[in-house]
Amino acid sequence: MGGSYLIAGRNVQSHYLALAVLTSFGLGIMAVRAKSKPKIQYSSPPPINSSSAEEEAFIKEFLKLADEKKKENH
């Protein structure tokens, strides 16, 4: 194997340093890519396809309550 370096009072072999550098570089790229993804903004909600007016009213009320609960938590 190759040589070793004295880091913080311990001998560290060069291949461990190479793996640490490559891992750090890869994690850095992943972090940058994760932050740059744009959130999808929908212009209008999808249509409600229900079999009856009662079912449609129930769905609308449920969605309204879910939005209110989400706003309370955030």
VEXKOL-406713 format. One line per field, with one value per residue: residue number from 1; residue in three letters; chain; x, y, z of N, C-alpha, C in turn. Coordinates in Angstrom, 1 decimal. Each point is the difference from the previous one (the first is absolute). Example, Ala and Ser with C-alpha at 12.3 -4.5 7.8 and 13.67 -1.06 7.14 Angstrom:
<atoms>
pos	[1 / 2] $
code	[ALA / SER] $
unit	[A / A] $
nxx	[13.2 / -0.4] $
nyy	[-5.7 / 1.1] $
nzz	[7.8 / -0.7] $
caxx	[-0.9 / 0.9] $
cayy	[1.2 / 1.1] $
cazz	[0.0 / 0.0] $
cxx	[0.9 / -0.8] $
cyy	[1.2 / 1.1] $
czz	[0.0 / 0.8] $
</atoms>
This chain:
<atoms>
pos	[1 / 2 / 3 / 4 / 5 / 6 / 7 / 8 / 9 / 10 / 11 / 12 / 13 / 14 / 15 / 16 / 17 / 18 / 19 / 20 / 21 / 22 / 23 / 24 / 25 / 26 / 27 / 28 / 29 / 30 / 31 / 32 / 33 / 34 / 35 / 36 / 37 / 38 / 39 / 40 / 41 / 42 / 43 / 44 / 45 / 46 / 47 / 48 / 49 / 50 / 51 / 52 / 53 / 54 / 55 / 56 / 57 / 58 / 59 / 60 / 61 / 62 / 63 / 64 / 65 / 66 / 67 / 68 / 69 / 70 / 71 / 72 / 73 / 74] $
code	[MET / GLY / GLY / SER / TYR / LEU / ILE / ALA / GLY / ARG / ASN / VAL / GLN / SER / HIS / TYR / LEU / ALA / LEU / ALA / VAL / LEU / THR / SER / PHE / GLY / LEU / GLY / ILE / MET / ALA / VAL / ARG / ALA / LYS / SER / LYS / PRO / LYS / ILE / GLN / TYR / SER / SER / PRO / PRO / PRO / ILE / ASN / SER / SER / SER / ALA / GLU / GLU / GLU / ALA / PHE / ILE / LYS / GLU / PHE / LEU / LYS / LEU / ALA / ASP / GLU / LYS / LYS / LYS / GLU / ASN / HIS] $
unit	[A / A / A / A / A / A / A / A / A / A / A / A / A / A / A / A / A / A / A / A / A / A / A / A / A / A / A / A / A / A / A / A / A / A / A / A / A / A / A / A / A / A / A / A / A / A / A / A / A / A / A / A / A / A / A / A / A / A / A / A / A / A / A / A / A / A / A / A / A / A / A / A / A / A] $
nxx	[0.8 / -0.7 / 0.4 / 0.4 / -1.0 / 0.7 / -1.3 / 0.0 / 1.3 / -0.7 / 0.5 / -0.2 / -0.4 / 0.7 / -0.2 / 0.1 / 1.0 / 0.4 / -0.4 / 0.6 / 1.0 / 0.0 / -0.2 / 0.8 / 0.7 / -0.2 / 0.2 / 1.1 / 0.3 / -0.2 / 0.6 / 0.9 / -0.1 / 0.0 / 0.8 / 0.5 / -0.6 / -0.6 / -0.8 / -0.9 / -0.3 / -1.1 / -0.5 / -0.5 / -0.9 / 0.2 / -0.7 / -1.1 / 0.3 / -1.2 / -0.6 / 0.1 / -1.0 / -0.5 / 0.4 / -0.4 / -1.1 / -0.1 / 0.3 / -0.9 / -0.9 / 0.3 / 0.1 / -1.1 / -0.5 / 0.4 / -0.4 / -1.1 / 0.0 / 0.3 / -0.9 / -0.7 / 0.4 / -0.2] $
nyy	[-1.2 / 1.2 / 1.2 / 0.6 / 0.7 / 0.9 / -0.4 / 1.1 / -0.2 / -0.2 / -1.1 / 0.8 / -1.2 / 0.1 / -1.3 / 0.0 / 0.8 / -0.9 / -1.0 / 0.6 / 0.3 / -1.1 / -0.5 / 0.9 / -0.2 / -1.3 / 0.1 / 0.7 / -0.7 / -1.1 / 0.7 / 0.4 / -1.2 / -0.4 / 1.0 / -0.3 / -1.0 / 0.4 / 0.7 / -1.0 / 1.0 / -0.4 / 0.3 / -1.2 / -0.2 / -1.3 / -0.3 / 0.2 / -1.3 / 0.4 / -1.0 / 0.9 / 0.9 / -1.0 / -0.9 / 0.8 / 0.3 / -1.3 / -0.2 / 0.9 / -0.4 / -1.3 / 0.4 / 0.7 / -1.1 / -0.8 / 1.0 / 0.1 / -1.3 / 0.0 / 1.0 / -0.7 / -1.1 / 0.8] $
nzz	[0.0 / -0.1 / 0.1 / 1.2 / 0.5 / 0.7 / 0.3 / 0.7 / -0.2 / -1.1 / -0.3 / -1.2 / -0.5 / -1.0 / -0.1 / 1.3 / -0.2 / -0.9 / 0.7 / 1.0 / -0.8 / -0.5 / 1.2 / 0.5 / -1.1 / 0.0 / 1.4 / -0.3 / -1.1 / 0.7 / 0.9 / -0.9 / -0.5 / 1.2 / 0.2 / -1.2 / 0.5 / -1.1 / 0.8 / -0.2 / -0.7 / 0.5 / -1.2 / -0.2 / 1.0 / 0.1 / -1.0 / 0.7 / -0.2 / 0.3 / 0.6 / 1.1 / 0.2 / 0.7 / -0.9 / -1.0 / 0.7 / 0.2 / -1.3 / -0.4 / 0.9 / -0.4 / -1.3 / 0.3 / 0.7 / -1.0 / -0.8 / 0.8 / 0.1 / -1.3 / -0.2 / 0.9 / -0.6 / -1.1] $
caxx	[-0.8 / 0.7 / 0.4 / -1.1 / 0.2 / -0.3 / -1.0 / -0.6 / 0.7 / -0.2 / 0.4 / -1.1 / 0.5 / -0.4 / -1.3 / -1.1 / -0.1 / -0.6 / -1.4 / -0.6 / -0.1 / -1.0 / -1.3 / -0.3 / -0.3 / -1.3 / -1.0 / -0.2 / -0.8 / -1.4 / -0.6 / -0.3 / -1.0 / -1.2 / -0.5 / -0.3 / -1.2 / -1.1 / -1.2 / -1.0 / -1.2 / -1.2 / -0.8 / -1.4 / -0.1 / -0.6 / -1.5 / -0.6 / -0.9 / -0.8 / -1.2 / -1.1 / 0.3 / 0.3 / 1.4 / 0.8 / 0.0 / 0.9 / 1.4 / 0.4 / 0.1 / 1.2 / 1.2 / 0.0 / 0.5 / 1.4 / 0.7 / 0.1 / 0.8 / 1.3 / 0.4 / 0.2 / 1.3 / 1.2] $
cayy	[1.2 / 1.2 / 0.5 / 0.4 / 1.3 / 0.2 / 1.0 / 0.0 / -0.9 / -1.4 / -0.3 / -0.3 / -0.4 / 0.9 / -0.4 / 0.5 / 1.4 / 0.1 / -0.4 / 1.1 / 1.1 / -0.4 / -0.1 / 1.4 / 0.6 / -0.6 / 0.5 / 1.4 / 0.1 / -0.4 / 1.0 / 1.1 / -0.4 / -0.2 / 1.3 / 0.7 / -0.5 / 1.0 / -0.6 / 0.1 / 0.9 / -0.3 / 1.2 / -0.3 / -1.4 / -0.9 / -0.1 / -1.0 / -0.9 / -0.8 / -0.6 / 0.7 / 1.3 / -0.2 / -0.4 / 1.1 / 0.9 / -0.6 / 0.1 / 1.4 / 0.3 / -0.7 / 0.8 / 1.2 / -0.2 / -0.4 / 1.2 / 0.8 / -0.7 / 0.2 / 1.4 / 0.1 / -0.7 / 0.6] $
cazz	[0.0 / 0.0 / 1.3 / 0.9 / 0.5 / 1.4 / 0.2 / 1.4 / 0.8 / -0.4 / -1.4 / -0.9 / -1.3 / -1.1 / -0.7 / 0.8 / -0.3 / -1.4 / 0.2 / 0.7 / -0.9 / -1.0 / 0.6 / 0.4 / -1.2 / -0.4 / 0.8 / -0.3 / -1.2 / 0.3 / 0.8 / -0.9 / -1.0 / 0.8 / 0.3 / -1.2 / -0.7 / 0.2 / 0.4 / -1.1 / 0.3 / -0.8 / -0.2 / 0.6 / 0.5 / -1.0 / 0.1 / 0.9 / -0.7 / 1.0 / -0.5 / 0.5 / 0.5 / 1.4 / 0.0 / -0.3 / 1.1 / 1.0 / -0.4 / 0.1 / 1.4 / 0.5 / -0.5 / 0.7 / 1.4 / -0.1 / -0.2 / 1.2 / 1.0 / -0.5 / 0.3 / 1.4 / 0.4 / -0.6] $
cxx	[0.9 / 0.4 / -1.2 / 0.3 / -0.4 / -1.0 / -0.6 / 0.7 / -0.2 / 0.5 / -1.2 / 0.6 / -0.6 / -1.3 / -1.2 / -0.2 / -0.7 / -1.5 / -0.8 / -0.3 / -1.1 / -1.4 / -0.4 / -0.5 / -1.4 / -1.2 / -0.3 / -0.8 / -1.5 / -0.7 / -0.4 / -1.1 / -1.4 / -0.6 / -0.6 / -1.3 / -1.2 / -1.3 / -1.0 / -1.2 / -1.1 / -0.9 / -1.4 / 0.0 / -0.6 / -1.5 / -0.4 / -1.0 / -0.8 / -1.2 / -1.3 / 0.4 / 0.4 / 1.5 / 1.0 / 0.1 / 0.9 / 1.5 / 0.5 / 0.2 / 1.3 / 1.2 / 0.1 / 0.6 / 1.5 / 0.9 / 0.1 / 0.9 / 1.5 / 0.6 / 0.2 / 1.3 / 1.2 / -0.1] $
cyy	[1.2 / 0.5 / 0.3 / 1.4 / 0.0 / 1.1 / -0.2 / -1.1 / -1.5 / -0.2 / -0.4 / -0.3 / 0.8 / -0.4 / 0.4 / 1.5 / 0.2 / -0.3 / 1.2 / 1.2 / -0.3 / 0.0 / 1.4 / 0.7 / -0.4 / 0.5 / 1.5 / 0.2 / -0.4 / 1.1 / 1.2 / -0.3 / -0.1 / 1.4 / 0.7 / -0.5 / 1.0 / -0.8 / 0.1 / 0.8 / -0.4 / 1.2 / -0.2 / -1.5 / -0.9 / -0.1 / -1.1 / -0.8 / -0.8 / -0.5 / 0.7 / 1.3 / 0.0 / -0.4 / 1.2 / 1.0 / -0.6 / 0.2 / 1.5 / 0.4 / -0.6 / 0.8 / 1.3 / -0.1 / -0.4 / 1.2 / 0.8 / -0.6 / 0.1 / 1.4 / 0.2 / -0.6 / 0.8 / 1.5] $
czz	[0.0 / 1.5 / 0.8 / 0.5 / 1.5 / 0.2 / 1.4 / 0.8 / -0.4 / -1.4 / -0.8 / -1.3 / -1.2 / -0.7 / 0.9 / -0.2 / -1.4 / 0.1 / 0.7 / -0.9 / -1.1 / 0.6 / 0.3 / -1.3 / -0.5 / 0.8 / -0.2 / -1.2 / 0.3 / 0.8 / -0.9 / -0.9 / 0.8 / 0.2 / -1.2 / -0.7 / 0.3 / 0.5 / -1.1 / 0.5 / -0.9 / -0.1 / 0.6 / 0.4 / -1.1 / 0.2 / 0.9 / -0.8 / 1.0 / -0.6 / 0.4 / 0.5 / 1.5 / 0.2 / -0.3 / 1.1 / 1.2 / -0.3 / 0.1 / 1.5 / 0.6 / -0.4 / 0.7 / 1.4 / 0.0 / -0.3 / 1.2 / 1.0 / -0.4 / 0.3 / 1.5 / 0.4 / -0.5 / 0.3] $
</atoms>
